[in-house]
Each structure stands twice: as structure tokens, then as C-alpha cells.
Amino acid sequence: MKFGKVDDPTLINFELPVDHADTSNVLSKYPKLKNPEFRIGYPTWNKQKLPIYPKGIKDELPFYSKQFNCIELNATYYRIYPPENFIKWYDKTPADFKFYPKISQSISQYGRLKDVDRKVDEFLLGVEQLKEKLGMVFLQLPQSFSPNEMDKLIAFVKYWPKQFPLGIEFRHEQWFANENIFEEINELLASNNMCNLITDTAGRRDLAHMRLTNPHPFIRFTGANHPVDFSRLDDWFERIKQWISQGVQSINFMVHQNAEQESVLLANYLIKKLNAELGYDLNVFAKAEQGELF
């Protein structure tokens, strides 16, 4: 994930901002759970990008889905898959596995949310085959998609079928720089029970906005290929504990890294803390422990 990459991570202040004032208000409406559902995964199961598989393996998904409890399904960004593909993915994975499909670029990038109803319907025809294994669909807006196109965003949100959980990642700086606009999009998402994705990446600290619009935060953590990544995960662990004490109902945490095998080491680091200190029973991928990060 090259978006937000910097040449020297030591020059970046990675400290997480304090929560937006409305985050605690959102969480206070829900019961406090001892161990809310925690999903942690990666953007691919492809062995060329995630070299964690036994030698000679041909079908990676069944193996991946027994080691990790979810996948950020970036493949769906590049093409709209027919329902048969989703059915195959469903059948190959355990009952407790979740998929987080990324909305096709034909809708977000090329269509820019305008006159895309037919494309959305076609996309969701496949997604609905995931049934209970659907975690959350997410829409990544182009960096050039600015508040000047707010009308398209509003129309898209209103059209979106609410039985499909949706998160949106905003990238244009003006969504965050203008306080009134930022509040407007958060109210739009909150009123439709949608998630404002939090992206923790080196070069765009404004995307770590810490404003929850529902009790199901979706975090995209991008490693900086530097030891600072471990202290960043320590900070996330503390924030997760805070959210649990306030009423978060589930947490969706996707780990990105330029060298994807390193993303497994980072995820394992967070998983071990969750298991040891909060009583989770998330799988630690043993093979990744054989290597060293950086």
C-alpha cells in the first residue's frame, strides 16, 4: 500500500490523536462487552504477495482462512466478480471466517459514484453470496474525490442497500481540513449506520481521525517498514482497550505492509497482546515467528 508512504518514518509523529468528542457518545449507546468480536487480516491471500504457505500449496484460501479470521478482499476492486466466485470463496472457508470486499474501481474510481446504480447492483449480486461471512463492504474514494462532489456521495449513501454493512475511506485533504465538512460526512454516515474508516499511514496523519460513526470501527494500519511500527501497535492496543471499556461492539483491523510477509509479523505482535492481556483466543501464525522484521 504505497499511499501515505514516506522516505524517513523517523520524522513522522505517529502518536494517535485523542478520540473525537463524538466517539464516546456513539459508543455509550451500546452495552459494554468483555471481548467484542475482533477481526484481523490482510489484503490478500496470494502466495506471491504473502509467502507464508507450505511448499507446493496450490489453493491458498483454505489454508489462509484456517490461520486468520478475515481478509480485506482487494481483488474485488479490480473487477466485478460473478456470484460463482463468491460462492467458491464461501465454500472454501470456515464458518467463522469473514470477508471485507472492496468496492470495484468501476464504481469508485472511474464512475466516481455517478450513475453507478447498475454497477452497484451487479457488484452486490456477488457479495450477497457471502451471506453471514460478509464482514463489511468498503468504499475507497479516490484521492481526487473532493467535497465538491458531495452530492454524489449523498446519493450513493441513500441508494446503498442497508442490509450490507458499509465503510467509507475518504482521502482528499478537504474532507478533514474543513471542520464543517468533516462533521457533515460523519453525520451522514452515522445516520445510515455506516463506518468512517480510520487509516493509520505515515504520510497522511489526518486519516487517523479517531471519529467513530458506529460501534464497528474499521482500521487500516499501514506499516512503515521500521521498528516504530511496534510502538504504533502498542498505542493501538491501548486505544482498543479504551473503546472496549466504552462500548465498542466489534473491531476490524487490517494490516498492510509493503513487504506483506512483514505484515504477518506485525499482526502477530498485536494478536499476542490481545490474547495475553485481554483474554482473546486469536490464532498466532507460528511460521511468521521464524523470521525477523526489518
C-alpha positions in Angstrom: 0.0 0.0 0.0 2.1 3.0 -1.3 -0.5 5.6 -0.4 1.0 7.6 2.5 4.5 6.2 2.3 7.4 8.4 3.4 11.1 8.1 2.9 12.0 8.6 6.6 9.4 7.4 9.1 11.5 8.8 12.0 10.4 12.3 11.0 6.7 11.4 11.5 4.7 11.9 14.7 2.8 8.6 14.9 1.1 9.4 18.1 -2.6 8.6 17.8 -4.8 11.7 18.3 -7.3 11.7 21.2 -10.7 10.5 20.2 -13.1 12.9 18.6 -15.6 14.2 21.1 -18.4 12.3 19.4 -16.8 8.9 19.6 -17.6 8.3 23.2 -21.1 9.5 22.6 -21.5 6.9 19.9 -20.1 4.1 22.0 -22.1 5.0 25.1 -25.3 3.8 23.4 -24.2 0.2 23.4 -23.6 -2.4 26.1 -20.0 -3.0 27.3 -18.7 -6.3 26.1 -15.8 -8.1 27.8 -14.4 -9.3 24.5 -16.1 -7.8 21.5 -15.5 -9.6 18.2 -12.0 -8.8 16.9 -11.1 -9.4 13.2 -7.6 -9.0 12.0 -6.4 -9.8 8.5 -4.5 -8.8 5.3 -5.4 -7.5 1.9 -4.5 -10.7 0.0 -4.2 -14.5 0.3 -2.0 -14.7 -2.8 1.2 -16.7 -2.1 3.3 -14.4 -4.3 2.5 -11.5 -2.1 2.1 -13.3 1.2 4.8 -16.0 1.3 3.6 -17.9 4.4 2.4 -21.1 2.8 3.7 -24.7 2.9 5.8 -25.6 -0.1 3.8 -26.8 -3.1 0.4 -25.4 -2.0 -1.9 -24.7 -4.9 -5.0 -23.4 -3.3 -4.1 -20.7 -0.8 -7.6 -19.6 0.5 -8.4 -22.8 2.6 -5.0 -22.6 4.3 -5.2 -18.8 4.8 -8.7 -19.0 6.3 -7.7 -21.5 8.9 -4.9 -19.3 10.1 -6.6 -15.9 10.1 -10.1 -14.9 10.7 -10.7 -12.4 7.9 -9.5 -11.0 4.6 -9.6 -7.5 3.2 -10.7 -8.5 -0.2 -8.9 -6.1 -2.5 -9.3 -8.4 -5.5 -12.9 -7.1 -5.9 -11.5 -3.6 -6.5 -10.1 -4.6 -9.9 -13.1 -6.4 -11.3 -16.7 -7.2 -10.6 -16.7 -11.0 -9.9 -19.7 -13.1 -10.8 -21.7 -14.8 -8.0 -20.0 -18.1 -8.7 -16.6 -16.8 -7.4 -18.1 -15.6 -4.2 -19.8 -19.0 -3.7 -16.5 -20.8 -4.2 -14.8 -18.5 -1.7 -17.7 -19.1 0.8 -17.4 -22.8 0.4 -13.7 -22.9 0.9 -13.6 -21.0 4.3 -14.6 -22.0 7.9 -17.9 -20.9 9.4 -16.4 -18.1 11.5 -14.4 -16.5 8.6 -15.3 -13.0 7.3 -14.7 -11.2 4.0 -14.3 -7.4 3.6 -14.8 -6.8 -0.1 -13.5 -3.5 -1.6 -16.0 -1.8 -4.0 -15.0 -2.0 -7.6 -13.0 0.8 -9.1 -15.6 1.0 -11.9 -17.8 2.4 -9.2 -15.4 4.5 -7.1 -12.5 5.5 -9.4 -13.9 5.5 -12.9 -17.6 6.1 -12.1 -16.9 8.5 -9.3 -20.2 7.4 -7.7 -22.2 9.0 -10.6 -24.9 6.9 -12.3 -23.5 3.7 -10.8 -26.7 2.1 -9.6 -26.5 -0.8 -12.1 -22.8 -1.4 -11.3 -23.6 -1.4 -7.6 -26.4 -3.9 -8.1 -24.1 -6.1 -10.2 -21.4 -5.9 -7.5 -23.7 -6.8 -4.7 -25.2 -9.7 -6.6 -21.8 -11.4 -5.9 -21.3 -10.0 -2.4 -24.6 -11.3 -1.1 -23.4 -14.9 -1.8 -21.1 -14.4 1.2 -24.1 -14.4 3.5 -23.1 -14.5 7.2 -19.4 -14.4 6.2 -19.7 -10.8 5.0 -17.8 -8.6 7.4 -18.1 -5.2 5.9 -18.0 -3.8 2.3 -15.7 -0.8 2.0 -15.6 2.1 -0.4 -12.2 3.7 -1.0 -12.8 7.1 -2.6 -10.1 8.4 -5.0 -7.8 11.0 -3.5 -9.1 13.5 -6.1 -12.7 12.9 -4.9 -13.3 16.2 -3.0 -16.2 17.8 -1.1 -17.2 19.4 -4.4 -18.7 16.0 -5.2 -20.7 15.8 -2.0 -24.0 15.4 -3.9 -22.7 12.2 -5.5 -21.7 10.8 -2.1 -25.1 11.6 -0.6 -26.9 10.0 -3.5 -24.7 6.9 -3.2 -25.3 6.5 0.6 -29.0 6.9 0.1 -29.1 4.3 -2.6 -26.9 1.7 -0.8 -28.9 -1.2 0.5 -28.6 -1.0 4.3 -28.5 -4.8 4.8 -24.9 -4.6 3.5 -22.6 -3.1 6.2 -20.5 -0.3 4.6 -17.4 1.6 5.5 -16.0 4.6 3.5 -12.4 5.7 3.3 -12.0 9.4 2.5 -8.7 10.6 1.1 -9.0 14.1 -0.2 -7.5 16.5 2.4 -10.5 18.8 2.4 -12.7 16.2 4.0 -10.6 16.6 7.1 -9.3 20.2 6.9 -12.8 21.8 6.9 -14.4 21.1 10.3 -18.0 21.7 9.0 -17.5 19.3 6.0 -16.0 16.7 8.3 -18.9 16.9 10.6 -21.4 16.7 7.7 -19.9 13.5 6.4 -19.8 11.9 9.9 -23.5 12.8 10.4 -24.3 11.3 7.0 -22.5 8.1 7.9 -23.8 7.9 11.5 -27.4 8.4 10.4 -27.0 5.5 8.0 -25.1 3.2 10.4 -22.0 3.3 8.2 -18.4 3.4 9.2 -15.9 6.2 8.6 -12.7 4.2 8.0 -9.6 5.1 10.0 -6.4 4.8 8.1 -3.1 4.9 10.0 -0.4 5.6 7.5 2.8 7.7 7.7 2.3 10.4 5.2 -1.4 11.2 5.9 -1.9 11.6 9.6 -5.2 13.3 9.1 -6.8 10.0 8.1 -6.3 8.8 11.7 -9.2 11.0 12.6 -10.5 8.8 15.5 -14.1 9.6 14.9 -16.4 6.6 15.2 -19.7 6.8 13.5 -21.0 3.4 14.6 -19.7 0.8 17.2 -17.9 -1.2 14.5 -14.6 0.6 13.7 -12.6 -0.4 10.6 -8.9 0.4 10.9 -6.4 0.1 8.0 -2.9 0.0 9.6 0.0 0.6 7.2 3.4 -0.4 8.4 6.3 2.0 7.8 8.9 -0.8 7.4 10.5 0.5 10.6 10.7 -0.7 14.2 8.4 2.2 15.1 5.6 0.0 13.9 5.7 -1.9 17.1 5.2 1.1 19.3 2.4 2.2 17.0 0.7 -1.1 17.6 1.2 -0.6 21.4 -0.8 2.7 21.0 -3.5 0.9 19.1 -3.7 -1.7 21.8 -4.3 1.0 24.4 -6.9 2.6 22.2 -8.7 -0.7 21.6 -8.8 -1.2 25.4 -10.3 2.2 25.8 -13.0 1.6 23.2 -13.9 -1.8 24.8 -14.4 0.0 28.1 -16.8 2.5 26.4 -19.0 0.0 24.5 -17.4 -0.9 21.1 -19.3 -3.9 19.6 -16.7 -5.2 17.1 -13.2 -4.2 15.8 -12.0 -4.7 12.3 -8.2 -4.3 11.9 -6.5 -4.8 8.6 -2.7 -4.8 8.4 -0.8 -3.6 5.3 2.9 -3.6 4.6 5.0 -3.1 1.5 6.6 -6.4 2.2 3.5 -8.4 3.0 5.3 -11.2 5.0 6.2 -8.5 7.5 2.5 -7.6 7.9 2.1 -11.1 9.4 4.8 -10.4 12.0 3.1 -7.1 12.9 -0.3 -8.7 13.2 1.2 -11.5 15.4 2.6 -8.8 17.7 -0.8 -7.3 18.3 -2.6 -10.6 18.5 -0.2 -11.8 21.3 -1.0 -8.7 23.3 -4.8 -9.2 22.8 -4.6 -12.8 23.9 -2.3 -12.3 26.9 -3.8 -9.1 28.3 -7.4 -9.1 27.3 -8.2 -12.8 27.2 -8.8 -13.3 23.4 -8.0 -16.6 21.7 -6.9 -15.4 18.3 -4.6 -17.6 16.3 -0.9 -16.8 16.2 0.7 -17.8 12.9 3.8 -19.8 14.0 5.6 -19.8 10.7 5.9 -16.0 10.8 7.7 -16.2 14.1 10.7 -17.8 12.4 11.6 -14.6 10.6 12.7 -11.2 11.7 11.1 -7.9 10.9 13.2 -5.3 9.1 
